[in-house]
Amino acid sequence: MRRTIKKETSISGVGLHTGRKVNLKLHPADLNSGIRFLRTDISEGVVIPADISHADESLRCTTIKKGDASIITVEHIMSAIYGAGINDMLIELDGPEIPILDGSAKPYYDLMVDAGIVEHGGDLLVFKIEEEFTFLDEESGSEYIVIPQETLEITTLLDFPGTALSFQYGNMKGLQKYPEEIAPSRTFVFVSDLVELASKELIKGGDLSNALVILDQELDDGQVEEIATKIGKEPVDLKNQKSFFDNEPARHKILDIIGDIALTGLSLKAKIIAKKPGHKGNIAFAKAIKKKYLEYKKTMGRPKYDPNIPPIVDTEGVKAMLPHRYPFLLVDKIIELTETRVVGVKNITFNEGFFQGHFPGNPVFPGVLQMEALAQTGGILALSNVEVPSLWDTYFLKMDKVKFKRKVVPGDTLILKMELLTPIRRGIVHMMGTAYVGNNIVSEGELIAQIIKRQA
C-alpha cells in the first residue's frame, strides 16, 4: 500500500551549493498525489512534481525544474523518501535548494520516522525487471548492469586510481538495512576539485561537517591554506577526518542512485550493478528505467509463451471442442485455460489460402480474421463451462471497441488472450480480447457471444 507521513514536520539548514538558509516543511499528502515540491519563496508558489521528466543533472547534484523554477540537490531527501517507503508527500521550502544538513540522508529519514509513517491505501507502481540489460551513459562513462531479482539490490564499483580512495565496493541488499548502512553515508569531494567548484559559485555551504574531502594529492600546510582562501573557508586538517564506514563513498553512491531512481515513482525489483556512477549517469539511467516501465505497462497483460511447454489443449483437442475446420480453424493450441481466461496460439504461415488474394506480394493477415481467431479462442473458454462441449456452439453477437494496431504477416506467432469481463449468465459471454505478436499488441476488442445447444 502507498504511504505518507502522519503529521507535519520541519527542518532548516543551508544549501550545499548556494549556501543559503532554507526552511523546509514536510506535509502529509492525499492518496496517489505523489511526491511534490512547493517553492513558497516564488510569488506564484510553483509546485514541481518529483518526477524524472522534470529532472536534470546539475554539476555534482540532481535538479528538478518546471518552467523557470527549479530545486537543486534533491537526491538526499529523495533517497530518504524511497528508503522510508513514502509515496505521497508535499515538501514545502522557501529557497532554491534542499538543505545539505550533515551531507547524508539520515536526518531526513529520521525526520519522517519521527513524524510517523502510515499506510493510506492504493497500490504501489511495482516494476519487476524480467530481462537482464546493460545501460551505458557514454557522456559520463557510467555503466549500469540490471539483473532480474525479487528485491532491490544495488552494488557500486568506484575506481579512482592514484587517490586515497582508489577502488571501492559497496552493496545494499534490500531496504531493510538502509537506515543504518546507507542513509548515514555522507557526500564526498576530491581536494583537487575544490577550487574548480568554488570558482563556479558552488559548494558555498560545504565544510567538513557535511562532506568528506578525499585527498587525491599530497598537500603541505601552505597549500591547504591557499585552497582554503580560494574557497572562502578556514584551513582544516584534512588528514584526520573520520569516516563512518571504511567504504563510505561507495555507500554514498548507493544513496545517490536510490535518490535518483526514486524520481521514477516506481518500486523497483532488480539487482543493479553500477560502475563509476554519477548524477548525470543516474538520471539517464532512471529515464531508461521509466521508458522500459512504460513499454512494459503497455503489454503487462501479455501472456508468456514457451513452446517447450506442452499445450493444455492441442490441435485435436481444439477440433473436439470447436466445429470449425480447414481453412477456417484459426486456433492451433491452447496454452492457458482458467475459469475466467484463455490463451491460444495461432501460427501464421504463407500456406493460408487467403494470402493468395489478400495483398499479393505484400501478404497481410486480415484484421477481421484476427477477431475471428480471438472469437474461436473465446469459444474454448465459453465451452469449457459446459459438460459436453461438442453438443454446444458459440455464436458471436457483437464486437465493440475494436482496434487494429499493427499488421500481422506470415511467420508471425499470434498470441490470443480472452478474458471474461462479466460472469457468464444465461449463456451470454462478455469478453475482452487482445492479440499479440511478440511484445506488441496487434489488435484488441470486446466481444459478446451466446452459448447455444446444437440442434439434433
Secondary structure as GFF3:
##gff-version 3
##sequence-region A 1 456
A	DSSP	beta_strand	3	5	.	.	.	ID=ss1
A	DSSP	beta_strand	9	14	.	.	.	ID=ss2
A	DSSP	beta_strand	21	28	.	.	.	ID=ss3
A	DSSP	beta_strand	35	39	.	.	.	ID=ss4
A	DSSP	beta_strand	47	49	.	.	.	ID=ss5
A	DSSP	three_ten_helix	52	54	.	.	.	ID=ss6
A	DSSP	beta_strand	55	58	.	.	.	ID=ss7
A	DSSP	beta_strand	61	66	.	.	.	ID=ss8
A	DSSP	beta_strand	69	72	.	.	.	ID=ss9
A	DSSP	alpha_helix	75	84	.	.	.	ID=ss10
A	DSSP	beta_strand	89	93	.	.	.	ID=ss11
A	DSSP	alpha_helix	106	115	.	.	.	ID=ss12
A	DSSP	beta_strand	117	119	.	.	.	ID=ss13
A	DSSP	beta_strand	126	128	.	.	.	ID=ss14
A	DSSP	beta_strand	133	137	.	.	.	ID=ss15
A	DSSP	beta_strand	142	148	.	.	.	ID=ss16
A	DSSP	beta_strand	153	160	.	.	.	ID=ss17
A	DSSP	beta_strand	166	173	.	.	.	ID=ss18
A	DSSP	pi_helix	178	182	.	.	.	ID=ss19
A	DSSP	beta_strand	188	190	.	.	.	ID=ss20
A	DSSP	three_ten_helix	191	193	.	.	.	ID=ss21
A	DSSP	alpha_helix	194	199	.	.	.	ID=ss22
A	DSSP	beta_strand	212	214	.	.	.	ID=ss23
A	DSSP	alpha_helix	221	231	.	.	.	ID=ss24
A	DSSP	three_ten_helix	238	240	.	.	.	ID=ss25
A	DSSP	alpha_helix	248	261	.	.	.	ID=ss26
A	DSSP	three_ten_helix	262	264	.	.	.	ID=ss27
A	DSSP	beta_strand	267	275	.	.	.	ID=ss28
A	DSSP	alpha_helix	279	298	.	.	.	ID=ss29
A	DSSP	alpha_helix	315	321	.	.	.	ID=ss30
A	DSSP	beta_strand	333	337	.	.	.	ID=ss31
A	DSSP	beta_strand	341	347	.	.	.	ID=ss32
A	DSSP	three_ten_helix	353	356	.	.	.	ID=ss33
A	DSSP	alpha_helix	367	383	.	.	.	ID=ss34
A	DSSP	three_ten_helix	389	391	.	.	.	ID=ss35
A	DSSP	beta_strand	392	404	.	.	.	ID=ss36
A	DSSP	beta_strand	413	420	.	.	.	ID=ss37
A	DSSP	beta_strand	428	437	.	.	.	ID=ss38
A	DSSP	beta_strand	440	453	.	.	.	ID=ss39
###
